[in-house]
């Protein structure tokens, strides 16, 4: 009887480990980190200063990704060319005639370093 319980426990533990090991971790976080939220706030502030103000809901739906800065971007300071930065993208809105520009933010200072003009 003791041997059967031990085997059953062993099989149960192995099954749990196998199932846990096969689960895929989530690649997208439903909530943003404080750094990402600060970067988005900087981008929204920049857009407001430039009079390219996004809709309030846009900042909640903004996406952020790490990129390497290249020639496509209008840089505030050219020394950021080739550096890594966060690209903040706001959702498209069919009510707008011009899309909101994408904004580049320095991940260390959370300062806007450039933007990608909209078309």
Backbone as XML, in Angstrom:
<?xml version="1.0"?>
<chain id="A" units="angstrom">
  <residue number="1" name="UNK">
    <atom name="N" x="0.816" y="-1.193" z="0.000"/>
    <atom name="CA" x="0.000" y="0.000" z="0.000"/>
    <atom name="C" x="0.865" y="1.264" z="0.000"/>
  </residue>
  <residue number="2" name="UNK">
    <atom name="N" x="1.904" y="1.266" z="0.847"/>
    <atom name="CA" x="2.787" y="2.417" z="0.927"/>
    <atom name="C" x="3.494" y="2.652" z="-0.407"/>
  </residue>
  <residue number="3" name="UNK">
    <atom name="N" x="3.869" y="1.587" z="-1.082"/>
    <atom name="CA" x="4.548" y="1.680" z="-2.377"/>
    <atom name="C" x="3.616" y="2.279" z="-3.428"/>
  </residue>
  <residue number="4" name="UNK">
    <atom name="N" x="2.358" y="1.954" z="-3.408"/>
    <atom name="CA" x="1.386" y="2.461" z="-4.369"/>
    <atom name="C" x="1.172" y="3.963" z="-4.169"/>
  </residue>
  <residue number="5" name="UNK">
    <atom name="N" x="1.093" y="4.406" z="-2.932"/>
    <atom name="CA" x="0.918" y="5.819" z="-2.642"/>
    <atom name="C" x="2.151" y="6.601" z="-3.099"/>
  </residue>
  <residue number="6" name="UNK">
    <atom name="N" x="3.329" y="6.070" z="-2.873"/>
    <atom name="CA" x="4.567" y="6.719" z="-3.289"/>
    <atom name="C" x="4.622" y="6.835" z="-4.812"/>
  </residue>
  <residue number="7" name="UNK">
    <atom name="N" x="4.271" y="5.771" z="-5.515"/>
    <atom name="CA" x="4.264" y="5.802" z="-6.986"/>
    <atom name="C" x="3.235" y="6.797" z="-7.507"/>
  </residue>
  <residue number="8" name="UNK">
    <atom name="N" x="2.057" y="6.794" z="-6.898"/>
    <atom name="CA" x="1.009" y="7.717" z="-7.309"/>
    <atom name="C" x="1.456" y="9.170" z="-7.097"/>
  </residue>
  <residue number="9" name="UNK">
    <atom name="N" x="2.080" y="9.428" z="-5.953"/>
    <atom name="CA" x="2.583" y="10.761" z="-5.657"/>
    <atom name="C" x="3.660" y="11.161" z="-6.663"/>
  </residue>
  <residue number="10" name="UNK">
    <atom name="N" x="4.558" y="10.241" z="-6.986"/>
    <atom name="CA" x="5.629" y="10.508" z="-7.942"/>
    <atom name="C" x="5.058" y="10.827" z="-9.320"/>
  </residue>
  <residue number="11" name="UNK">
    <atom name="N" x="4.106" y="10.040" z="-9.772"/>
    <atom name="CA" x="3.486" y="10.265" z="-11.079"/>
    <atom name="C" x="2.759" y="11.605" z="-11.091"/>
  </residue>
  <residue number="12" name="UNK">
    <atom name="N" x="2.070" y="11.922" z="-10.016"/>
    <atom name="CA" x="1.365" y="13.187" z="-9.922"/>
    <atom name="C" x="2.341" y="14.369" z="-9.978"/>
  </residue>
  <residue number="13" name="UNK">
    <atom name="N" x="3.445" y="14.289" z="-9.246"/>
    <atom name="CA" x="4.455" y="15.346" z="-9.258"/>
    <atom name="C" x="5.071" y="15.509" z="-10.640"/>
  </residue>
  <residue number="14" name="UNK">
    <atom name="N" x="5.405" y="14.426" z="-11.294"/>
    <atom name="CA" x="5.981" y="14.494" z="-12.640"/>
    <atom name="C" x="5.000" y="15.127" z="-13.633"/>
  </residue>
  <residue number="15" name="UNK">
    <atom name="N" x="3.739" y="14.759" z="-13.504"/>
    <atom name="CA" x="2.720" y="15.326" z="-14.383"/>
    <atom name="C" x="2.617" y="16.838" z="-14.178"/>
  </residue>
  <residue number="16" name="UNK">
    <atom name="N" x="2.627" y="17.263" z="-12.930"/>
    <atom name="CA" x="2.560" y="18.696" z="-12.637"/>
    <atom name="C" x="3.781" y="19.416" z="-13.200"/>
  </residue>
  <residue number="17" name="UNK">
    <atom name="N" x="4.966" y="18.858" z="-13.014"/>
    <atom name="CA" x="6.178" y="19.483" z="-13.548"/>
    <atom name="C" x="6.150" y="19.559" z="-15.066"/>
  </residue>
  <residue number="18" name="UNK">
    <atom name="N" x="5.691" y="18.495" z="-15.714"/>
    <atom name="CA" x="5.618" y="18.499" z="-17.173"/>
    <atom name="C" x="4.623" y="19.552" z="-17.669"/>
  </residue>
  <residue number="19" name="UNK">
    <atom name="N" x="3.462" y="19.608" z="-17.049"/>
    <atom name="CA" x="2.461" y="20.589" z="-17.472"/>
    <atom name="C" x="2.935" y="22.011" z="-17.221"/>
  </residue>
  <residue number="20" name="UNK">
    <atom name="N" x="3.571" y="22.237" z="-16.104"/>
    <atom name="CA" x="4.086" y="23.559" z="-15.794"/>
    <atom name="C" x="5.198" y="23.947" z="-16.759"/>
  </residue>
  <residue number="21" name="UNK">
    <atom name="N" x="6.055" y="23.021" z="-17.100"/>
    <atom name="CA" x="7.155" y="23.299" z="-18.022"/>
    <atom name="C" x="6.691" y="23.550" z="-19.438"/>
  </residue>
  <residue number="22" name="UNK">
    <atom name="N" x="5.545" y="23.025" z="-19.818"/>
    <atom name="CA" x="5.030" y="23.185" z="-21.176"/>
    <atom name="C" x="4.234" y="24.471" z="-21.361"/>
  </residue>
  <residue number="23" name="UNK">
    <atom name="N" x="3.897" y="25.128" z="-20.284"/>
    <atom name="CA" x="3.132" y="26.371" z="-20.394"/>
    <atom name="C" x="4.021" y="27.467" z="-20.951"/>
  </residue>
  <residue number="24" name="UNK">
    <atom name="N" x="3.493" y="28.248" z="-21.886"/>
    <atom name="CA" x="4.230" y="29.349" z="-22.491"/>
    <atom name="C" x="4.030" y="30.608" z="-21.656"/>
  </residue>
  <residue number="25" name="UNK">
    <atom name="N" x="5.112" y="31.290" z="-21.315"/>
    <atom name="CA" x="4.944" y="32.537" z="-20.586"/>
    <atom name="C" x="4.329" y="33.603" z="-21.484"/>
  </residue>
  <residue number="26" name="UNK">
    <atom name="N" x="3.629" y="34.532" z="-20.902"/>
    <atom name="CA" x="3.015" y="35.618" z="-21.656"/>
    <atom name="C" x="4.103" y="36.565" z="-22.158"/>
  </residue>
  <residue number="27" name="UNK">
    <atom name="N" x="4.011" y="36.965" z="-23.432"/>
    <atom name="CA" x="5.005" y="37.882" z="-23.992"/>
    <atom name="C" x="4.565" y="39.328" z="-23.897"/>
  </residue>
  <residue number="28" name="UNK">
    <atom name="N" x="3.294" y="39.548" z="-23.602"/>
    <atom name="CA" x="2.839" y="40.927" z="-23.471"/>
    <atom name="C" x="2.256" y="41.138" z="-22.091"/>
  </residue>
  <residue number="29" name="UNK">
    <atom name="N" x="2.675" y="42.192" z="-21.497"/>
    <atom name="CA" x="2.216" y="42.511" z="-20.157"/>
    <atom name="C" x="0.947" y="43.342" z="-20.248"/>
  </residue>
  <residue number="30" name="UNK">
    <atom name="N" x="-0.100" y="42.966" z="-19.504"/>
    <atom name="CA" x="-1.325" y="43.754" z="-19.578"/>
    <atom name="C" x="-1.163" y="45.140" z="-18.949"/>
  </residue>
  <residue number="31" name="UNK">
    <atom name="N" x="-0.194" y="45.284" z="-18.060"/>
    <atom name="CA" x="0.069" y="46.584" z="-17.462"/>
    <atom name="C" x="1.467" y="47.028" z="-17.833"/>
  </residue>
  <residue number="32" name="UNK">
    <atom name="N" x="1.650" y="48.320" z="-17.897"/>
    <atom name="CA" x="2.952" y="48.860" z="-18.270"/>
    <atom name="C" x="3.780" y="49.109" z="-17.012"/>
  </residue>
  <residue number="33" name="UNK">
    <atom name="N" x="5.088" y="49.003" z="-17.178"/>
    <atom name="CA" x="5.973" y="49.325" z="-16.067"/>
    <atom name="C" x="5.940" y="50.832" z="-15.826"/>
  </residue>
  <residue number="34" name="UNK">
    <atom name="N" x="6.451" y="51.248" z="-14.671"/>
    <atom name="CA" x="6.496" y="52.686" z="-14.362"/>
    <atom name="C" x="7.342" y="53.437" z="-15.386"/>
  </residue>
  <residue number="35" name="UNK">
    <atom name="N" x="8.461" y="52.832" z="-15.819"/>
    <atom name="CA" x="9.321" y="53.474" z="-16.814"/>
    <atom name="C" x="8.579" y="53.678" z="-18.132"/>
  </residue>
  <residue number="36" name="UNK">
    <atom name="N" x="7.829" y="52.663" z="-18.556"/>
    <atom name="CA" x="7.076" y="52.773" z="-19.806"/>
    <atom name="C" x="5.981" y="53.822" z="-19.682"/>
  </residue>
  <residue number="37" name="UNK">
    <atom name="N" x="5.297" y="53.850" z="-18.539"/>
    <atom name="CA" x="4.243" y="54.847" z="-18.330"/>
    <atom name="C" x="4.828" y="56.252" z="-18.348"/>
  </residue>
  <residue number="38" name="UNK">
    <atom name="N" x="6.008" y="56.431" z="-17.736"/>
    <atom name="CA" x="6.666" y="57.747" z="-17.749"/>
    <atom name="C" x="7.072" y="58.147" z="-19.163"/>
  </residue>
  <residue number="39" name="UNK">
    <atom name="N" x="7.544" y="57.190" z="-19.955"/>
    <atom name="CA" x="7.927" y="57.469" z="-21.338"/>
    <atom name="C" x="6.718" y="57.897" z="-22.155"/>
  </residue>
  <residue number="40" name="UNK">
    <atom name="N" x="5.600" y="57.237" z="-21.934"/>
    <atom name="CA" x="4.369" y="57.593" z="-22.662"/>
    <atom name="C" x="3.903" y="58.984" z="-22.242"/>
  </residue>
  <residue number="41" name="UNK">
    <atom name="N" x="4.000" y="59.301" z="-20.952"/>
    <atom name="CA" x="3.626" y="60.642" z="-20.483"/>
    <atom name="C" x="4.499" y="61.704" z="-21.143"/>
  </residue>
  <residue number="42" name="UNK">
    <atom name="N" x="5.787" y="61.419" z="-21.273"/>
    <atom name="CA" x="6.690" y="62.360" z="-21.942"/>
    <atom name="C" x="6.289" y="62.558" z="-23.398"/>
  </residue>
  <residue number="43" name="UNK">
    <atom name="N" x="5.930" y="61.469" z="-24.053"/>
    <atom name="CA" x="5.521" y="61.548" z="-25.458"/>
    <atom name="C" x="4.243" y="62.358" z="-25.611"/>
  </residue>
  <residue number="44" name="UNK">
    <atom name="N" x="3.275" y="62.122" z="-24.733"/>
    <atom name="CA" x="2.010" y="62.864" z="-24.794"/>
    <atom name="C" x="2.262" y="64.350" z="-24.538"/>
  </residue>
  <residue number="45" name="UNK">
    <atom name="N" x="3.097" y="64.655" z="-23.574"/>
    <atom name="CA" x="3.440" y="66.054" z="-23.269"/>
    <atom name="C" x="4.087" y="66.732" z="-24.483"/>
  </residue>
  <residue number="46" name="UNK">
    <atom name="N" x="5.000" y="66.016" z="-25.139"/>
    <atom name="CA" x="5.657" y="66.540" z="-26.339"/>
    <atom name="C" x="4.630" y="66.814" z="-27.440"/>
  </residue>
  <residue number="47" name="UNK">
    <atom name="N" x="3.717" y="65.875" z="-27.656"/>
    <atom name="CA" x="2.700" y="66.046" z="-28.693"/>
    <atom name="C" x="1.799" y="67.239" z="-28.378"/>
  </residue>
  <residue number="48" name="UNK">
    <atom name="N" x="1.480" y="67.425" z="-27.101"/>
    <atom name="CA" x="0.664" y="68.574" z="-26.706"/>
    <atom name="C" x="1.409" y="69.881" z="-26.971"/>
  </residue>
  <residue number="49" name="UNK">
    <atom name="N" x="2.711" y="69.916" z="-26.670"/>
    <atom name="CA" x="3.516" y="71.117" z="-26.913"/>
    <atom name="C" x="3.585" y="71.442" z="-28.397"/>
  </residue>
  <residue number="50" name="UNK">
    <atom name="N" x="3.618" y="70.407" z="-29.224"/>
    <atom name="CA" x="3.706" y="70.607" z="-30.671"/>
    <atom name="C" x="2.331" y="70.821" z="-31.304"/>
  </residue>
  <residue number="51" name="UNK">
    <atom name="N" x="1.289" y="70.802" z="-30.479"/>
    <atom name="CA" x="-0.098" y="70.939" z="-30.935"/>
    <atom name="C" x="-0.530" y="69.759" z="-31.810"/>
  </residue>
  <residue number="52" name="UNK">
    <atom name="N" x="0.033" y="68.585" z="-31.516"/>
    <atom name="CA" x="-0.341" y="67.344" z="-32.194"/>
    <atom name="C" x="-1.050" y="66.442" z="-31.193"/>
  </residue>
  <residue number="53" name="UNK">
    <atom name="N" x="-1.799" y="67.043" z="-30.325"/>
    <atom name="CA" x="-2.379" y="66.376" z="-29.171"/>
    <atom name="C" x="-3.172" y="65.130" z="-29.543"/>
  </residue>
  <residue number="54" name="UNK">
    <atom name="N" x="-2.802" y="63.993" z="-28.932"/>
    <atom name="CA" x="-3.583" y="62.777" z="-29.153"/>
    <atom name="C" x="-4.849" y="62.808" z="-28.294"/>
  </residue>
  <residue number="55" name="UNK">
    <atom name="N" x="-5.810" y="61.984" z="-28.653"/>
    <atom name="CA" x="-7.023" y="61.832" z="-27.853"/>
    <atom name="C" x="-6.639" y="61.163" z="-26.531"/>
  </residue>
  <residue number="56" name="UNK">
    <atom name="N" x="-7.344" y="61.499" z="-25.446"/>
    <atom name="CA" x="-7.019" y="60.960" z="-24.118"/>
    <atom name="C" x="-6.880" y="59.443" z="-24.107"/>
  </residue>
  <residue number="57" name="UNK">
    <atom name="N" x="-7.783" y="58.751" z="-24.776"/>
    <atom name="CA" x="-7.734" y="57.285" z="-24.779"/>
    <atom name="C" x="-6.496" y="56.759" z="-25.485"/>
  </residue>
  <residue number="58" name="UNK">
    <atom name="N" x="-5.935" y="57.565" z="-26.399"/>
    <atom name="CA" x="-4.762" y="57.118" z="-27.156"/>
    <atom name="C" x="-3.574" y="56.818" z="-26.245"/>
  </residue>
  <residue number="59" name="UNK">
    <atom name="N" x="-3.397" y="57.628" z="-25.208"/>
    <atom name="CA" x="-2.247" y="57.395" z="-24.333"/>
    <atom name="C" x="-2.409" y="56.094" z="-23.559"/>
  </residue>
  <residue number="60" name="UNK">
    <atom name="N" x="-3.637" y="55.689" z="-23.301"/>
    <atom name="CA" x="-3.875" y="54.426" z="-22.608"/>
    <atom name="C" x="-3.644" y="53.242" z="-23.551"/>
  </residue>
  <residue number="61" name="UNK">
    <atom name="N" x="-3.782" y="53.459" z="-24.836"/>
    <atom name="CA" x="-3.621" y="52.390" z="-25.817"/>
    <atom name="C" x="-2.296" y="52.497" z="-26.572"/>
  </residue>
  <residue number="62" name="UNK">
    <atom name="N" x="-1.437" y="53.398" z="-26.151"/>
    <atom name="CA" x="-0.151" y="53.572" z="-26.822"/>
    <atom name="C" x="0.678" y="52.300" z="-26.676"/>
  </residue>
  <residue number="63" name="UNK">
    <atom name="N" x="1.479" y="52.028" z="-27.693"/>
    <atom name="CA" x="2.393" y="50.888" z="-27.626"/>
    <atom name="C" x="3.809" y="51.421" z="-27.537"/>
  </residue>
  <residue number="64" name="UNK">
    <atom name="N" x="4.656" y="50.618" z="-26.936"/>
    <atom name="CA" x="6.043" y="51.029" z="-26.748"/>
    <atom name="C" x="6.937" y="49.871" z="-27.149"/>
  </residue>
  <residue number="65" name="UNK">
    <atom name="N" x="7.980" y="50.184" z="-27.900"/>
    <atom name="CA" x="8.936" y="49.148" z="-28.306"/>
    <atom name="C" x="10.331" y="49.740" z="-28.361"/>
  </residue>
  <residue number="66" name="UNK">
    <atom name="N" x="11.309" y="48.899" z="-28.141"/>
    <atom name="CA" x="12.704" y="49.329" z="-28.192"/>
    <atom name="C" x="13.191" y="49.237" z="-29.633"/>
  </residue>
  <residue number="67" name="UNK">
    <atom name="N" x="13.801" y="50.305" z="-30.112"/>
    <atom name="CA" x="14.316" y="50.328" z="-31.484"/>
    <atom name="C" x="15.700" y="50.958" z="-31.501"/>
  </residue>
  <residue number="68" name="UNK">
    <atom name="N" x="16.375" y="50.819" z="-32.636"/>
    <atom name="CA" x="17.634" y="51.517" z="-32.868"/>
    <atom name="C" x="17.320" y="52.697" z="-33.780"/>
  </residue>
  <residue number="69" name="UNK">
    <atom name="N" x="17.691" y="53.887" z="-33.361"/>
    <atom name="CA" x="17.365" y="55.114" z="-34.085"/>
    <atom name="C" x="18.134" y="55.169" z="-35.404"/>
  </residue>
  <residue number="70" name="UNK">
    <atom name="N" x="17.404" y="55.453" z="-36.492"/>
    <atom name="CA" x="18.037" y="55.563" z="-37.807"/>
    <atom name="C" x="17.591" y="56.851" z="-38.499"/>
  </residue>
  <residue number="71" name="UNK">
    <atom name="N" x="17.823" y="56.933" z="-39.798"/>
    <atom name="CA" x="17.571" y="58.159" z="-40.572"/>
    <atom name="C" x="16.092" y="58.503" z="-40.763"/>
  </residue>
  <residue number="72" name="UNK">
    <atom name="N" x="15.197" y="57.588" z="-40.455"/>
    <atom name="CA" x="13.777" y="57.860" z="-40.672"/>
    <atom name="C" x="13.225" y="58.913" z="-39.717"/>
  </residue>
  <residue number="73" name="UNK">
    <atom name="N" x="13.896" y="59.141" z="-38.617"/>
    <atom name="CA" x="13.364" y="59.970" z="-37.543"/>
    <atom name="C" x="13.920" y="61.390" z="-37.577"/>
  </residue>
  <residue number="74" name="UNK">
    <atom name="N" x="13.068" y="62.344" z="-37.219"/>
    <atom name="CA" x="13.481" y="63.728" z="-37.023"/>
    <atom name="C" x="13.999" y="63.807" z="-35.593"/>
  </residue>
  <residue number="75" name="UNK">
    <atom name="N" x="15.315" y="64.009" z="-35.447"/>
    <atom name="CA" x="15.920" y="64.011" z="-34.118"/>
    <atom name="C" x="16.067" y="65.424" z="-33.574"/>
  </residue>
  <residue number="76" name="UNK">
    <atom name="N" x="15.824" y="65.562" z="-32.281"/>
    <atom name="CA" x="16.030" y="66.839" z="-31.605"/>
    <atom name="C" x="17.526" y="67.075" z="-31.439"/>
  </residue>
  <residue number="77" name="UNK">
    <atom name="N" x="18.271" y="65.996" z="-31.207"/>
    <atom name="CA" x="19.729" y="66.066" z="-31.062"/>
    <atom name="C" x="20.315" y="64.914" z="-31.877"/>
  </residue>
  <residue number="78" name="UNK">
    <atom name="N" x="21.142" y="65.221" z="-32.855"/>
    <atom name="CA" x="21.649" y="64.202" z="-33.785"/>
    <atom name="C" x="22.562" y="63.162" z="-33.132"/>
  </residue>
  <residue number="79" name="UNK">
    <atom name="N" x="23.052" y="63.403" z="-31.924"/>
    <atom name="CA" x="23.941" y="62.411" z="-31.304"/>
    <atom name="C" x="23.192" y="61.137" z="-30.897"/>
  </residue>
  <residue number="80" name="UNK">
    <atom name="N" x="21.852" y="61.145" z="-30.968"/>
    <atom name="CA" x="21.075" y="59.947" z="-30.644"/>
    <atom name="C" x="20.989" y="58.977" z="-31.827"/>
  </residue>
  <residue number="81" name="UNK">
    <atom name="N" x="21.473" y="59.378" z="-33.004"/>
    <atom name="CA" x="21.433" y="58.489" z="-34.165"/>
    <atom name="C" x="22.256" y="57.229" z="-33.854"/>
  </residue>
  <residue number="82" name="UNK">
    <atom name="N" x="21.654" y="56.078" z="-34.058"/>
    <atom name="CA" x="22.302" y="54.801" z="-33.779"/>
    <atom name="C" x="22.090" y="54.313" z="-32.358"/>
  </residue>
  <residue number="83" name="UNK">
    <atom name="N" x="21.519" y="55.155" z="-31.502"/>
    <atom name="CA" x="21.263" y="54.766" z="-30.109"/>
    <atom name="C" x="19.974" y="53.957" z="-30.019"/>
  </residue>
  <residue number="84" name="UNK">
    <atom name="N" x="19.810" y="53.274" z="-28.909"/>
    <atom name="CA" x="18.556" y="52.571" z="-28.651"/>
    <atom name="C" x="17.603" y="53.534" z="-27.970"/>
  </residue>
  <residue number="85" name="UNK">
    <atom name="N" x="16.336" y="53.481" z="-28.377"/>
    <atom name="CA" x="15.319" y="54.362" z="-27.814"/>
    <atom name="C" x="13.994" y="53.622" z="-27.796"/>
  </residue>
  <residue number="86" name="UNK">
    <atom name="N" x="13.044" y="54.185" z="-27.078"/>
    <atom name="CA" x="11.687" y="53.658" z="-27.099"/>
    <atom name="C" x="10.901" y="54.408" z="-28.150"/>
  </residue>
  <residue number="87" name="UNK">
    <atom name="N" x="10.185" y="53.659" z="-28.953"/>
    <atom name="CA" x="9.295" y="54.242" z="-29.953"/>
    <atom name="C" x="7.874" y="54.126" z="-29.406"/>
  </residue>
  <residue number="88" name="UNK">
    <atom name="N" x="7.243" y="55.274" z="-29.189"/>
    <atom name="CA" x="5.879" y="55.315" z="-28.673"/>
    <atom name="C" x="4.952" y="55.534" z="-29.863"/>
  </residue>
  <residue number="89" name="UNK">
    <atom name="N" x="4.024" y="54.608" z="-30.045"/>
    <atom name="CA" x="3.090" y="54.655" z="-31.162"/>
    <atom name="C" x="1.673" y="54.760" z="-30.624"/>
  </residue>
  <residue number="90" name="UNK">
    <atom name="N" x="0.910" y="55.656" z="-31.208"/>
    <atom name="CA" x="-0.475" y="55.849" z="-30.796"/>
    <atom name="C" x="-1.399" y="55.247" z="-31.846"/>
  </residue>
  <residue number="91" name="UNK">
    <atom name="N" x="-2.565" y="54.750" z="-31.431"/>
    <atom name="CA" x="-3.456" y="54.088" z="-32.385"/>
    <atom name="C" x="-3.994" y="55.055" z="-33.437"/>
  </residue>
  <residue number="92" name="UNK">
    <atom name="N" x="-4.241" y="54.514" z="-34.609"/>
    <atom name="CA" x="-4.820" y="55.317" z="-35.694"/>
    <atom name="C" x="-6.284" y="55.603" z="-35.379"/>
  </residue>
  <residue number="93" name="UNK">
    <atom name="N" x="-6.768" y="56.730" z="-35.842"/>
    <atom name="CA" x="-8.159" y="57.123" z="-35.616"/>
    <atom name="C" x="-8.743" y="57.544" z="-36.957"/>
  </residue>
  <residue number="94" name="UNK">
    <atom name="N" x="-9.826" y="56.907" z="-37.344"/>
    <atom name="CA" x="-10.442" y="57.210" z="-38.640"/>
    <atom name="C" x="-11.020" y="58.627" z="-38.687"/>
  </residue>
  <residue number="95" name="UNK">
    <atom name="N" x="-11.210" y="59.269" z="-37.524"/>
    <atom name="CA" x="-11.748" y="60.628" z="-37.475"/>
    <atom name="C" x="-10.686" y="61.685" z="-37.796"/>
  </residue>
  <residue number="96" name="UNK">
    <atom name="N" x="-9.423" y="61.287" z="-37.741"/>
    <atom name="CA" x="-8.335" y="62.244" z="-38.003"/>
    <atom name="C" x="-7.921" y="62.196" z="-39.466"/>
  </residue>
  <residue number="97" name="UNK">
    <atom name="N" x="-7.536" y="63.342" z="-39.969"/>
    <atom name="CA" x="-7.036" y="63.374" z="-41.342"/>
    <atom name="C" x="-5.536" y="63.077" z="-41.374"/>
  </residue>
  <residue number="98" name="UNK">
    <atom name="N" x="-4.843" y="63.382" z="-40.260"/>
    <atom name="CA" x="-3.411" y="63.115" z="-40.167"/>
    <atom name="C" x="-3.167" y="62.275" z="-38.921"/>
  </residue>
  <residue number="99" name="UNK">
    <atom name="N" x="-2.366" y="61.231" z="-39.060"/>
    <atom name="CA" x="-2.053" y="60.377" z="-37.914"/>
    <atom name="C" x="-1.162" y="61.100" z="-36.914"/>
  </residue>
  <residue number="100" name="UNK">
    <atom name="N" x="-1.231" y="60.661" z="-35.678"/>
    <atom name="CA" x="-0.357" y="61.190" z="-34.636"/>
    <atom name="C" x="1.061" y="60.689" z="-34.900"/>
  </residue>
  <residue number="101" name="UNK">
    <atom name="N" x="2.048" y="61.576" z="-34.878"/>
    <atom name="CA" x="3.432" y="61.131" z="-35.103"/>
    <atom name="C" x="3.884" y="60.132" z="-34.029"/>
  </residue>
  <residue number="102" name="UNK">
    <atom name="N" x="4.776" y="59.242" z="-34.406"/>
    <atom name="CA" x="5.399" y="58.329" z="-33.450"/>
    <atom name="C" x="6.509" y="59.118" z="-32.755"/>
  </residue>
  <residue number="103" name="UNK">
    <atom name="N" x="6.695" y="58.867" z="-31.478"/>
    <atom name="CA" x="7.632" y="59.663" z="-30.687"/>
    <atom name="C" x="8.757" y="58.783" z="-30.154"/>
  </residue>
  <residue number="104" name="UNK">
    <atom name="N" x="9.989" y="59.285" z="-30.251"/>
    <atom name="CA" x="11.161" y="58.591" z="-29.704"/>
    <atom name="C" x="11.487" y="59.155" z="-28.329"/>
  </residue>
  <residue number="105" name="UNK">
    <atom name="N" x="11.693" y="58.252" z="-27.372"/>
    <atom name="CA" x="12.013" y="58.660" z="-26.006"/>
    <atom name="C" x="13.282" y="57.946" z="-25.560"/>
  </residue>
  <residue number="106" name="UNK">
    <atom name="N" x="14.185" y="58.699" z="-24.947"/>
    <atom name="CA" x="15.409" y="58.120" z="-24.387"/>
    <atom name="C" x="15.021" y="57.277" z="-23.170"/>
  </residue>
  <residue number="107" name="UNK">
    <atom name="N" x="15.343" y="55.978" z="-23.161"/>
    <atom name="CA" x="14.926" y="55.112" z="-22.057"/>
    <atom name="C" x="15.581" y="55.443" z="-20.717"/>
  </residue>
  <residue number="108" name="UNK">
    <atom name="N" x="16.699" y="56.135" z="-20.736"/>
    <atom name="CA" x="17.381" y="56.451" z="-19.478"/>
    <atom name="C" x="16.833" y="57.724" z="-18.823"/>
  </residue>
  <residue number="109" name="UNK">
    <atom name="N" x="16.522" y="58.729" z="-19.641"/>
    <atom name="CA" x="16.072" y="60.012" z="-19.084"/>
    <atom name="C" x="14.576" y="60.248" z="-19.258"/>
  </residue>
  <residue number="110" name="UNK">
    <atom name="N" x="13.912" y="59.426" z="-20.088"/>
    <atom name="CA" x="12.500" y="59.611" z="-20.443"/>
    <atom name="C" x="12.240" y="60.947" z="-21.132"/>
  </residue>
  <residue number="111" name="UNK">
    <atom name="N" x="13.266" y="61.497" z="-21.769"/>
    <atom name="CA" x="13.109" y="62.727" z="-22.535"/>
    <atom name="C" x="12.865" y="62.390" z="-23.999"/>
  </residue>
  <residue number="112" name="UNK">
    <atom name="N" x="12.039" y="63.186" z="-24.641"/>
    <atom name="CA" x="11.776" y="63.005" z="-26.067"/>
    <atom name="C" x="13.028" y="63.386" z="-26.836"/>
  </residue>
  <residue number="113" name="UNK">
    <atom name="N" x="13.442" y="62.493" z="-27.746"/>
    <atom name="CA" x="14.649" y="62.763" z="-28.529"/>
    <atom name="C" x="14.353" y="62.915" z="-30.013"/>
  </residue>
  <residue number="114" name="UNK">
    <atom name="N" x="13.113" y="62.633" z="-30.411"/>
    <atom name="CA" x="12.751" y="62.779" z="-31.809"/>
    <atom name="C" x="11.373" y="62.238" z="-32.081"/>
  </residue>
  <residue number="115" name="UNK">
    <atom name="N" x="11.021" y="62.225" z="-33.356"/>
    <atom name="CA" x="9.706" y="61.724" z="-33.755"/>
    <atom name="C" x="9.748" y="61.273" z="-35.209"/>
  </residue>
  <residue number="116" name="UNK">
    <atom name="N" x="8.765" y="60.497" z="-35.572"/>
    <atom name="CA" x="8.579" y="60.060" z="-36.952"/>
    <atom name="C" x="7.370" y="60.814" z="-37.468"/>
  </residue>
  <residue number="117" name="UNK">
    <atom name="N" x="7.572" y="61.744" z="-38.419"/>
    <atom name="CA" x="6.438" y="62.525" z="-38.916"/>
    <atom name="C" x="5.354" y="61.614" z="-39.486"/>
  </residue>
  <residue number="118" name="UNK">
    <atom name="N" x="4.115" y="62.016" z="-39.294"/>
    <atom name="CA" x="2.995" y="61.234" z="-39.829"/>
    <atom name="C" x="2.793" y="61.571" z="-41.294"/>
  </residue>
  <residue number="119" name="UNK">
    <atom name="N" x="2.070" y="60.697" z="-41.942"/>
    <atom name="CA" x="1.806" y="60.905" z="-43.366"/>
    <atom name="C" x="0.383" y="61.298" z="-43.581"/>
  </residue>
</chain>
